[in-house]
Amino acid sequence: MEVLEDPCSLRASRMGGSALCLPWITSWAGLDGAAPAAGGSGVAGSTNHPGERRERGVRASPCDCTMPLARRTGQIPESTWIFSFREMTEPWKGAVGCLGVAIFFAMTIGIISWQALEQSPEEWVLRGRAGGMLWERRRGALLLRALPAGRTVAVITVGGVPAAEPPPPRDHCWHDGGQFCYAWEEDAELRLSLEPPPAPGTECYGVRWTPLRPDVTLKNCFSMVNVSWYGGASVRAQRWPLNGAESHAQPFVSGDFGKNPAGYGPVLERYFLGSTGVTVTVASDVPLFLSLESNSHFCLGTPAGTAVPLRYLLCVSPDVVAAHRHVGSQLAGQARALPDTTLLGSPIWWYYGPEGSAAKIKRGLRSLAKRLKRHHLQEGVLALRERGTTVLAAADHMPSERRKRHNSTHAWDPSLIKPLQLSITLSPYTSIASPLFLRSLRDGEVASYWLSLQPQSGGCSVPLLTTWKGRLCARLNVTSKVALSWYLARAQRLRQALGATYMVFEGAEGNAFLEQAVPPPTELVGDRYTEALAAALATLGNTTVISAGAGSSHLPLFVQMSLLRSDWSHAGLKGVIPSVLHYSLLGYNFFIPDAVGGSLASDTPGDPELYVRWLQIVTFLPVMAFSTPPWLCCDAWVVNLTQQCIQRHRDFVVPLLIKYSEEWLRLGYPIFRPAWWLSPTDPTAFIIEDEFLIGDEVLVAPITEKGQTWRDIYLPGEGHLWMDTNTARVFDGGTILRNYSVSPAEVPVFVKTS
């Protein structure tokens, strides 16, 4: 056998290293014609014909590194490569391993880069014509986007579900193009649906979150970044917009600031309006929690441990005005009715005299009426608070012999205060020491007349006691027809006996069950107590005033605003205009503002400047109310100014209110409007809280800062002209008047001239 020089060694020597070869030993005979030895060819299913080799002039080598590439058929068998790798030197094995690891890391980095750079962090989950909903992976948020511009109008951060897990593009209801459904296993389920639009140009989406376990607490937080929000609940220091307000998570129920200053006020609706043209309307049967986190977001949630779905309607319109016209103005439906508009021109004078006895009250009312007549303020309403009403009513219900003996010369006669009219005040509370409550307790009729706790297993009903003006009381059961009929009949008899024209009902707000941390019955969940009481009081006629509003803006009732502090803060004077805009936006246009100067004492003595600036604001509101007559506060100049303001209210403001009340009846538009009503796309208008419009034609811009005789005034409505009623100067709309001079006796009022 002849041994040939190994070509692998030659190649290795040329390359300066080793070569990857498949060594074997064969004989010339094998190459010239005999069958190759086992493993010689290494190509499965192929033949090696000597004649073919001779024709090419190729001499087979016992170790030909290029042989596998020179073959015309098949691939190199796996067994050959495995066998060859085993025969590799250690350096080559390491090199191949490193190459594989490098390829793996390169692929991993490429995939991560593609996901981070190429794959969008947002994914469409439901798309309509005017907008659509997306899911943002990074923070676990729903985005509402308006089309075709693609601007984001609402960002809703989701709590209570694994935010890192994004919903897929297709879900278990993907076959229906109008819905999107997704479930976070064992946590919560989300269902989005396209809803019928309320008007052309507006698109609505139903949002329903359902917890799948009782311990899951759902929470949807609406961002305030680049969005101003309005509506919802009134707060102690009212802000416009709501972005500047702060409150912890608590039941979304109307409340009394006297009992809970950190709670929500007496007028609220489950409706929120954003400056981007988005509205949020929460279903009335959802036990709702709300928190306000100043300049960050407001959050909607459900009570912990209840597994109750969170449901709301999300709508998007071209701008904020279109959104409110299409959605917010229809909150109470179409059946709207007006209260007694004669009260608009009648200032209310709250009785401030002694209330120790009926005789003292009668003398005090006659004295006040004489003083008003002396100052030429004799037209209006004398209003008794609840204590004075109770004392006077008790005297009126005395047996005739006793009444003659104690009060024969001081019998009450309504004609003694003419032309002033009388207003009395009642509430749905009764003291547990009153004969009325004791009689119902004795007769076993507690549950029929008063809110009660039902026994779980037999036994008697226990009255649900609460406090009202410092006394332990029971509250009227508005779910009982017997109780309501008795209460309304009693109010009617009292009005007739005292000759009262108007009746004010305090204490309509709040949920007594929630105050006692007791789950309310189904018929009294949320603000259903306020709704039921308002509906019952509306049957007494349109001369009724109520202290709260929730789902009752369509009823012919006046609403008494909350009491304010006698100072310049947002809990005092600065809170008047934000409250006006809040009430009117929610449909409560016929309100009675707190008395001029504020009803709650401040740390400082009476401030004549505060009294004057307050007087100037209420001149342009529905009703002017006073608890401190001007002659007790200030000098003769202020008394004369009060006369002028009352006259201006009757001659200038009341006709405007009548005009725009007809528009409210037809369309539901607010009578008192924010600056953005005429400038719906101007960001400057979104945050103005010290001006208001009456309809579309009058702008009122009072002074609300102590000691100032100038202010900046924003004139809305680009393309319009505004005339200052004090100077007759005309200015362009869509501009700001810087450092506009205002004397102490004036309030800037502009009338639109085009």
C-alpha positions in Angstrom: 0.0 0.0 0.0 1.3 3.4 -1.0 0.8 6.2 1.5 0.1 9.6 0.0 0.9 12.9 1.4 -2.1 14.1 3.5 -3.7 17.0 1.7 -5.2 18.1 5.0 -1.8 18.7 6.4 -0.9 20.7 3.3 -3.9 22.9 3.7 -3.4 23.3 7.4 0.2 24.4 6.8 -1.0 26.9 4.2 -3.6 28.3 6.5 -1.3 28.5 9.5 -3.5 26.2 11.6 -5.6 23.1 11.6 -8.2 22.2 9.1 -11.6 20.6 9.6 -11.1 17.2 7.8 -12.6 13.7 7.9 -9.5 11.4 7.9 -9.6 7.9 6.7 -7.2 5.3 5.0 -8.0 3.6 1.8 -6.2 1.7 -0.9 -5.5 2.6 -4.5 -7.5 -0.4 -5.5 -10.5 0.9 -3.6 -10.2 4.2 -5.4 -9.6 2.6 -8.8 -12.6 0.3 -8.9 -13.3 -1.5 -5.8 -16.2 -0.6 -3.5 -15.2 1.9 -0.9 -14.6 0.8 2.6 -17.2 1.4 5.2 -17.4 5.1 5.9 -15.1 5.9 3.0 -17.5 8.0 1.0 -19.6 9.2 3.8 -22.4 10.2 1.4 -25.5 8.1 2.1 -27.2 6.7 -1.0 -24.5 7.8 -3.5 -22.1 5.8 -5.6 -18.4 6.4 -6.4 -17.6 5.3 -10.0 -13.9 5.2 -10.9 -14.6 5.9 -14.5 -16.3 9.1 -13.6 -13.3 10.2 -11.6 -10.9 9.5 -14.5 -13.0 11.5 -17.0 -12.8 14.5 -14.7 -9.1 14.0 -14.1 -9.7 14.1 -10.4 -7.9 11.8 -8.1 -9.7 10.9 -5.0 -7.8 11.8 -1.9 -7.9 9.7 1.3 -8.7 13.0 3.2 -10.3 15.6 0.9 -11.6 18.6 2.8 -13.5 20.0 -0.2 -15.1 16.7 -1.1 -18.5 17.4 0.5 -18.8 20.7 -1.3 -17.9 19.1 -4.6 -20.7 16.6 -4.5 -23.7 17.3 -6.7 -26.4 15.5 -4.8 -27.9 15.7 -1.3 -26.7 17.4 1.9 -23.9 16.4 4.2 -25.5 13.9 6.6 -25.9 14.8 10.2 -24.0 11.8 11.4 -21.0 13.0 9.6 -21.1 16.4 11.2 -21.6 15.0 14.7 -18.8 12.5 14.2 -16.6 15.4 12.9 -17.4 17.6 15.9 -16.4 14.9 18.3 -13.1 14.7 16.5 -12.6 18.5 16.7 -9.8 20.0 18.8 -10.8 21.8 22.0 -10.1 25.4 20.6 -12.4 24.8 17.7 -15.1 23.5 20.0 -14.9 26.6 22.1 -15.0 28.8 19.0 -18.2 27.2 17.8 -19.8 27.4 21.2 -18.9 31.1 21.5 -20.3 31.7 18.0 -23.6 30.0 19.0 -23.9 32.1 22.3 -23.2 35.3 20.3 -25.9 34.4 17.8 -28.4 33.7 20.6 -27.6 37.1 22.3 -27.8 38.9 19.0 -31.2 37.5 18.3 -32.5 38.3 21.9 -31.3 41.9 21.6 -32.9 42.2 18.2 -36.2 40.9 19.5 -36.1 43.3 22.5 -35.2 46.2 20.3 -38.0 45.4 17.9 -40.5 45.3 20.8 -39.2 48.5 22.3 -38.7 50.5 19.1 -40.9 48.9 16.5 -43.9 47.5 18.5 -46.3 50.3 19.6 -47.0 50.5 23.4 -50.6 51.3 22.5 -53.1 48.9 21.0 -56.6 49.6 19.6 -59.2 47.5 21.4 -62.4 49.2 20.1 -62.7 51.6 17.3 -65.7 53.7 16.1 -66.1 56.4 13.5 -65.4 59.5 15.7 -63.0 57.9 18.1 -61.8 54.7 19.8 -60.4 53.1 22.8 -56.8 51.9 23.1 -54.9 50.0 25.8 -51.5 51.5 26.9 -49.2 48.8 28.1 -46.7 50.8 30.1 -49.0 52.1 32.8 -52.1 49.9 32.3 -54.4 52.6 31.0 -57.3 53.0 28.7 -57.0 55.9 26.2 -60.0 57.6 24.5 -58.8 59.0 21.3 -60.7 61.3 18.9 -60.6 60.7 15.2 -59.5 61.6 12.6 -57.0 63.9 14.3 -56.0 61.1 16.7 -55.8 63.4 19.8 -56.1 61.8 23.2 -59.1 63.3 25.0 -59.0 61.1 28.2 -56.5 58.9 29.9 -58.0 56.4 32.4 -55.5 54.6 34.6 -56.8 51.3 35.7 -56.4 50.0 39.3 -57.3 46.6 40.7 -56.1 44.5 37.7 -52.6 43.4 36.6 -51.6 46.4 34.5 -48.6 44.7 33.0 -50.8 42.2 31.2 -52.2 43.8 28.0 -55.4 42.7 26.4 -54.9 40.9 23.1 -56.2 42.4 19.9 -58.8 39.7 19.7 -60.9 38.6 22.7 -63.8 36.3 23.5 -66.3 38.7 21.9 -64.1 39.9 19.0 -66.6 38.6 16.4 -68.8 41.5 17.3 -67.3 44.6 16.0 -69.1 46.8 18.5 -67.7 45.2 21.6 -64.4 44.3 23.3 -64.1 41.9 26.1 -61.2 40.8 28.2 -60.7 39.0 31.5 -57.8 39.1 33.8 -58.0 35.6 35.2 -59.4 35.6 38.8 -59.3 39.4 39.0 -61.6 41.3 36.8 -63.4 41.5 33.5 -63.6 44.4 31.1 -66.3 45.0 28.6 -66.4 47.9 26.2 -69.2 48.5 23.8 -70.2 51.1 21.2 -73.5 52.8 22.3 -76.1 54.7 20.3 -74.9 58.3 19.9 -77.0 61.0 21.6 -76.4 63.4 18.7 -74.5 63.6 15.4 -70.8 64.3 16.0 -70.8 62.5 19.4 -69.8 58.9 20.0 -70.3 57.0 23.2 -68.7 53.9 24.7 -70.1 51.8 27.5 -67.5 50.8 30.1 -68.2 47.9 32.5 -65.6 46.6 34.9 -66.7 43.4 36.8 -64.6 42.1 39.7 -64.3 38.4 39.7 -63.5 38.1 43.4 -64.9 40.0 46.4 -61.5 41.3 47.5 -60.8 43.0 44.1 -61.4 46.8 44.4 -61.8 48.4 41.0 -60.6 52.0 40.5 -60.6 54.1 37.3 -58.6 57.4 37.6 -59.1 60.1 35.0 -56.0 62.2 34.4 -56.2 66.0 34.9 -53.0 66.6 32.8 -54.0 69.0 30.0 -57.7 68.4 30.8 -59.9 70.6 32.9 -62.8 68.8 34.6 -66.2 70.1 35.7 -69.4 68.8 37.3 -69.5 65.9 39.8 -69.8 67.0 43.4 -69.7 70.3 45.2 -67.0 70.7 47.8 -66.5 73.0 50.8 -64.1 75.3 49.1 -65.6 75.1 45.6 -63.2 75.3 42.6 -63.8 75.8 38.9 -62.6 73.6 37.3 -62.4 70.7 39.8 -58.7 70.3 39.2 -57.9 72.4 42.2 -60.1 70.4 44.6 -59.0 67.8 47.0 -61.0 65.0 48.8 -60.3 61.5 50.0 -62.1 58.5 48.5 -65.6 58.5 50.0 -69.2 57.6 49.0 -70.5 59.8 46.2 -73.4 61.0 48.2 -74.7 64.6 48.9 -73.8 65.8 52.3 -74.0 68.6 54.9 -70.8 70.5 55.3 -71.8 71.3 58.9 -71.5 67.6 59.7 -68.7 66.7 57.4 -66.6 69.6 56.0 -64.4 67.2 54.1 -67.3 65.5 52.4 -69.3 66.4 49.3 -71.9 69.1 49.2 -75.6 69.2 48.7 -75.7 69.3 44.9 -74.1 66.7 42.8 -74.7 64.6 39.7 -72.9 61.5 38.4 -71.7 63.5 35.5 -68.2 64.8 34.7 -67.3 67.1 31.8 -63.8 67.5 30.4 -62.4 70.4 28.4 -61.3 68.1 25.6 -65.0 67.3 24.8 -65.3 64.1 26.8 -68.1 63.3 29.3 -68.3 60.6 32.0 -71.8 59.6 33.2 -72.0 56.9 35.9 -75.0 54.6 36.1 -77.4 55.6 38.9 -77.5 52.2 40.6 -73.7 51.9 41.0 -72.6 52.4 44.7 -70.0 54.9 43.7 -66.8 56.2 45.5 -65.1 59.3 44.4 -61.7 60.9 45.2 -60.3 64.2 44.0 -56.5 64.5 43.9 -55.6 68.1 43.2 -54.2 68.7 39.7 -53.5 65.0 39.3 -56.7 63.0 38.6 -60.1 62.1 40.0 -61.0 58.4 40.6 -64.2 56.4 40.4 -64.4 53.2 42.4 -66.7 50.7 44.0 -66.9 49.7 47.7 -64.4 47.1 48.8 -65.6 43.6 49.3 -68.8 43.9 47.3 -67.8 42.6 43.9 -70.2 45.2 42.4 -69.5 46.2 38.7 -68.3 49.7 37.9 -70.3 51.0 35.0 -70.2 54.3 33.2 -70.8 55.9 29.8 -67.9 57.6 28.1 -68.7 60.0 25.2 -66.5 62.2 23.0 -67.6 65.3 21.1 -65.8 67.9 19.0 -65.4 70.3 21.9 -66.5 71.0 25.5 -69.7 72.9 24.6 -70.9 70.3 22.1 -70.2 67.6 24.7 -72.4 69.3 27.3 -75.2 70.2 24.8 -75.4 66.6 23.6 -74.9 64.8 26.9 -75.0 67.0 30.1 -78.0 69.1 29.2 -80.1 65.9 29.0 -79.3 64.5 32.4 -82.8 65.0 33.8 -84.6 64.2 30.5 -87.0 66.5 28.7 -89.8 67.0 31.3 -88.5 70.2 32.9 -90.6 72.7 34.9 -90.0 76.2 36.3 -90.4 77.2 39.9 -92.2 80.3 40.9 -90.4 83.1 39.0 -92.0 85.9 41.1 -89.4 85.0 43.7 -86.6 86.1 41.3 -87.4 89.8 41.9 -88.1 89.4 45.6 -85.1 89.8 48.0 -85.1 87.4 50.9 -84.5 88.9 54.4 -83.7 86.2 56.9 -85.0 86.9 60.4 -82.1 87.5 62.7 -84.0 88.5 65.9 -84.7 86.6 69.1 -86.5 83.2 68.9 -87.1 82.4 72.5 -90.9 82.6 72.3 -93.7 83.2 69.8 -94.3 86.7 71.2 -90.6 87.7 70.7 -90.7 86.3 67.1 -93.8 88.3 66.3 -92.4 91.5 67.7 -89.1 90.9 65.8 -90.8 90.3 62.5 -92.9 93.5 62.8 -89.8 95.5 63.8 -87.8 94.2 60.8 -90.7 94.9 58.4 -90.8 98.5 59.7 -87.1 99.0 59.3 -87.1 97.7 55.7 -90.0 100.0 54.9 -88.1 103.0 56.4 -85.2 102.2 54.1 -87.5 101.7 51.0 -86.7 98.0 51.0 -90.2 96.9 51.9 -90.8 94.5 49.0 -89.5 90.9 49.4 -89.7 87.9 51.7 -89.2 87.6 55.4 -87.8 84.2 56.1 -88.0 82.3 59.4 -85.4 79.6 60.1 -86.5 76.2 61.4 -86.3 77.1 65.1 -88.4 80.2 64.7 -90.9 78.2 62.5 -91.2 75.5 65.2 -91.8 78.0 68.0 -94.4 79.9 66.0 -96.1 76.7 64.9 -96.3 75.4 68.5 -98.0 78.6 69.6 -100.4 78.4 66.8 -101.4 74.8 67.7 -102.1 75.7 71.4 -105.7 75.0 72.6 -107.8 78.1 71.9 -108.4 79.0 75.6 -104.7 78.8 76.4 -103.7 80.8 73.3 -106.2 83.5 74.2 -104.9 83.6 77.8 -101.2 83.8 76.8 -101.2 85.7 73.6 -104.5 87.4 73.1 -102.9 90.8 72.2 -100.1 89.3 70.2 -101.9 87.0 67.8 -100.0 86.4 64.5 -101.5 88.1 61.5 -99.6 87.9 58.2 -101.0 91.2 57.1 -98.8 92.9 59.7 -95.8 92.5 57.4 -97.4 93.4 54.1 -96.3 93.9 51.4 -93.6 91.5 52.6 -94.3 87.8 52.3 -93.5 85.1 54.9 -91.3 82.1 54.3 -91.1 79.2 56.9 -88.5 76.4 57.3 -89.0 72.7 57.9 -86.9 69.6 57.9 -87.5 65.8 57.7 -86.1 65.4 61.3 -87.8 65.2 64.6 -86.3 65.1 68.1 -86.5 61.9 70.0 -88.0 63.9 72.8 -90.8 65.3 70.7 -94.4 64.2 71.3 -94.6 63.2 67.7 -91.7 60.6 67.9 -92.8 59.4 71.4 -96.4 58.8 70.1 -95.1 56.7 67.1 -92.9 54.7 69.5 -95.8 54.0 71.8 -98.1 53.0 68.9 -95.4 50.7 67.4 -95.3 52.7 64.2 -91.6 53.7 64.2 -90.8 51.9 60.9 -93.8 53.4 59.3 -92.7 57.0 59.9 -88.9 57.0 60.6 -85.9 55.4 59.0 -85.3 52.2 61.0 -83.0 49.2 61.2 -84.8 46.0 60.4 -84.2 43.1 62.8 -82.5 40.1 61.2 -84.7 37.5 63.0 -88.0 38.8 64.4 -88.3 41.5 67.0 -89.2 45.1 66.6 -87.7 47.7 64.3 -85.1 50.0 65.8 -85.2 53.7 64.7 -82.0 54.8 63.0 -81.0 57.8 65.1 -78.8 60.6 63.9 -78.0 64.2 64.8 -79.5 67.3 63.4 -78.4 70.8 64.7 -77.0 69.3 67.8 -80.0 67.2 68.7 -80.5 63.4 68.6 -83.2 62.9 66.0 -85.1 60.4 63.8 -85.4 61.0 60.1 -88.6 60.7 58.0 -89.0 57.4 56.1 -89.5 58.6 52.5 -90.1 55.1 51.3 -93.3 54.9 53.3 -96.4 56.3 51.6 -98.0 56.7 55.0 -95.1 58.8 56.3 -94.9 61.0 53.1 -98.7 61.7 53.1 -98.7 62.6 56.7 -95.6 64.9 56.3 -96.9 66.7 53.3 -100.3 67.3 54.9 -98.6 68.6 58.0 -96.5 71.1 55.9 -99.6 72.3 54.1 -101.5 72.9 57.3 -98.6 74.8 58.8 -98.3 77.0 55.7 -102.0 77.8 55.8 -102.0 78.5 59.5 -99.0 80.9 59.4 -100.0 82.5 56.0 -96.6 81.6 54.5 -96.0 82.0 50.8 -92.8 80.0 50.6 -91.5 76.9 52.4 -87.9 76.0 52.8 -87.0 72.4 53.5 -83.5 71.8 55.0 -81.8 68.5 55.7 -82.7 66.9 52.4 -79.0 65.9 51.7 -77.1 62.9 53.1 -77.6 59.2 53.7 -78.3 58.4 57.3 -77.3 54.8 56.9 -73.9 55.5 55.5 -73.3 58.1 58.2 -73.8 55.3 60.8 -71.7 52.8 58.7 -74.8 50.7 58.1 -75.5 49.3 54.6 -78.6 51.1 53.3 -81.6 49.2 51.9 -81.8 48.9 48.1 -84.4 51.6 47.8 -82.2 54.2 49.6 -78.8 53.5 48.0 -76.7 56.6 47.3 -78.9 59.7 46.9 -82.2 58.1 46.5 -83.4 59.6 49.8 -82.8 63.1 48.3 -84.5 62.2 45.0 -87.5 60.7 46.7 -88.0 63.7 49.1 -87.5 66.2 46.3 -90.2 64.4 44.1 -92.6 64.5 47.1 -92.0 68.2 47.9 -92.6 69.1 44.3 -96.2 68.2 44.8 -96.5 71.1 47.2 -96.2 73.5 44.4 -93.5 75.7 42.7 -93.0 77.9 45.8 -90.9 75.3 47.5 -87.2 75.6 48.3 -85.0 72.5 49.0 -81.5 72.3 50.4 -80.1 69.6 48.1 -80.2 68.4 44.5 -79.5 65.0 43.1 -81.3 63.8 40.0 -84.0 66.5 40.6 -82.9 69.4 38.4 -86.0 69.1 36.3 -88.4 69.6 39.2 -90.0 73.1 39.9 -88.0 73.7 43.0 -85.5 76.4 44.2 -82.3 75.1 45.7 -80.8 76.7 48.7 -77.0 77.0 48.4 -74.6 75.9 51.2 -73.7 78.4 53.9 -70.3 80.2 53.3 -67.8 81.8 55.5 -67.6 85.6 55.9 -64.2 85.9 54.3 -62.4 86.2 51.0 -61.4 82.5 50.6 -62.9 79.8 48.4 -65.0 78.8 51.4 -66.3 82.3 51.3 -66.6 85.0 48.6 -64.2 83.3 46.1 -66.4 80.2 46.2 -69.6 82.0 45.1 -68.9 82.1 41.3 -67.5 78.5 41.1 -70.7 77.4 43.0 -72.9 79.3 40.5 -71.2 77.7 37.5 -71.3 74.2 39.2 -75.0 74.4 40.1 -76.0 75.7 36.7 -73.9 73.2 34.7 -75.7 70.4 36.5 -79.1 71.9 35.7 -79.9 73.7 39.0 -80.3 77.2 37.6 -82.8 78.4 40.2 -80.8 78.6 43.3 -80.7 80.9 46.3 -77.2 81.9 47.1 -76.0 82.3 50.7 -76.8 85.6 52.3 -74.8 88.7 51.4 -71.6 88.7 53.5 -71.8 85.0 54.3 -73.6 83.2 57.1 -70.7 81.6 58.9 -68.7 83.7 61.2 -65.0 84.4 60.4 -62.1 85.2 62.6 -62.3 88.9 61.7 -65.1 91.4 62.5 -67.6 92.5 59.8 -65.9 93.8 56.7 -67.8 96.5 54.7 -65.7 95.9 51.6 -66.5 92.2 51.7 -70.2 93.0 52.1 -70.2 95.4 49.1 -68.3 93.0 46.8 -70.7 90.1 47.8 -73.7 92.4 47.1 -72.4 93.2 43.7 -72.1 89.5 42.8 -75.6 88.4 44.0 -77.1 91.3 42.1 -76.7 89.1 39.0 -77.9 85.8 40.5 -81.5 84.5 40.6 -82.4 85.6 44.2 -80.8 88.2 46.5 -80.7 87.0 50.1 -79.6 88.9 53.3 -79.1 87.8 56.8 -77.4 91.0 58.0 -79.3 94.1 56.9 -77.0 96.8 55.4 -77.7 99.3 58.2 -76.3 96.8 60.7 -73.1 96.2 58.7 -72.2 99.5 57.1 -72.9 103.1 56.7 -75.7 104.9 54.7 -73.7 104.7 51.5 -74.0 100.9 51.5 -77.7 101.1 52.3 -78.2 103.3 49.2 -76.0 100.9 47.2 -78.2 98.0 48.3 -81.3 99.8 47.0 -79.6 100.4 43.7 -78.5 96.8 43.4 -82.0 95.5 44.1 -83.5 97.8 41.5 -80.9 96.8 38.9 -81.6 93.1 39.7 -85.3 93.6 39.0 -84.9 95.8 35.9 -81.9 94.2 34.2 -81.3 90.7 35.5 -84.7 89.2 36.0 -85.8 89.7 32.3 -82.6 87.9 31.3 -83.3 85.0 33.6 -86.9 84.7 32.3 -85.6 84.8 28.7 -83.0 82.1 29.2 -85.2 80.0 31.4 -87.3 79.4 28.3 -84.2 78.2 26.5 -83.5 75.9 29.5 -87.0 74.4 29.3 -86.5 73.6 25.6 -82.8 72.6 25.4 -81.5 72.2 28.9 -78.7 74.7 28.5 -77.4 76.3 31.6 -78.5 79.9 32.3 -75.2 80.9 34.0 -72.4 79.9 31.7 -68.6 79.7 32.0 -66.3 81.7 29.7 -65.6 78.7 27.6 -69.2 78.5 26.5 -68.3 81.2 23.8 -64.7 80.1 23.5 -64.8 76.2 23.6 -61.3 75.7 22.2 -59.4 78.4 24.0 -57.4 77.0 26.9 -57.4 80.3 28.6 -61.2 80.1 29.1 -61.0 76.7 30.7 -59.6 77.9 34.1 -61.5 81.2 34.6 -63.4 81.0 37.8 -64.1 84.6 38.7 -66.4 85.5 35.7 -69.7 84.2 34.4 -72.1 84.7 31.5 -75.8 85.1 31.7 -76.9 83.4 28.6 -74.8 84.4 25.6 -75.1 88.2 25.9 -74.0 89.4 29.4 -70.6 88.9 31.0 -70.1 89.7 34.7 -66.6 90.0 36.1 -66.7 91.1 39.8 -63.8 91.9 42.1 -63.1 89.0 44.4 -59.7 90.1 45.9 -59.6 92.3 49.0 -58.4 95.9 48.4 -58.3 95.6 44.6 -59.7 98.3 42.3 -58.6 96.6 39.1 -58.5 93.2 37.6 -57.8 91.2 34.4 -60.9 90.5 32.4 -61.2 87.8 29.7 -63.7 88.6 27.0 -64.8 85.3 25.3 -66.0 84.8 21.8 -63.5 85.8 19.1 -65.2 87.8 16.5 -67.8 89.3 18.9 -67.8 92.8 20.4 -68.4 93.6 24.1 -69.5 97.0 25.5 -68.7 98.0 29.1 -72.1 99.1 30.6 -70.2 101.5 33.0 -68.2 103.3 30.4 -69.8 102.4 27.0 -66.3 101.4 25.7 -66.3 98.5 23.2 -63.7 95.7 23.1 -63.0 92.7 20.9 -63.9 89.2 22.0 -61.2 86.7 22.5 -58.9 89.2 24.3 -57.8 90.0 27.8 -58.2 93.4 29.3 -55.2 93.8 31.6 -55.5 95.8 34.9 -58.9 97.0 34.1 -59.9 99.8 36.5 -63.0 99.2 38.7 -64.2 101.6 41.4 -65.5 100.3 44.8 -69.1 101.1 43.7 -68.9 99.3 40.4 -68.9 95.8 39.1 -67.7 95.3 35.5 -70.6 94.2 33.3 -70.2 93.8 29.5 -73.0 93.4 27.0 -72.4 91.6 23.7 -73.2 94.0 20.8 -72.6 91.6 17.9 
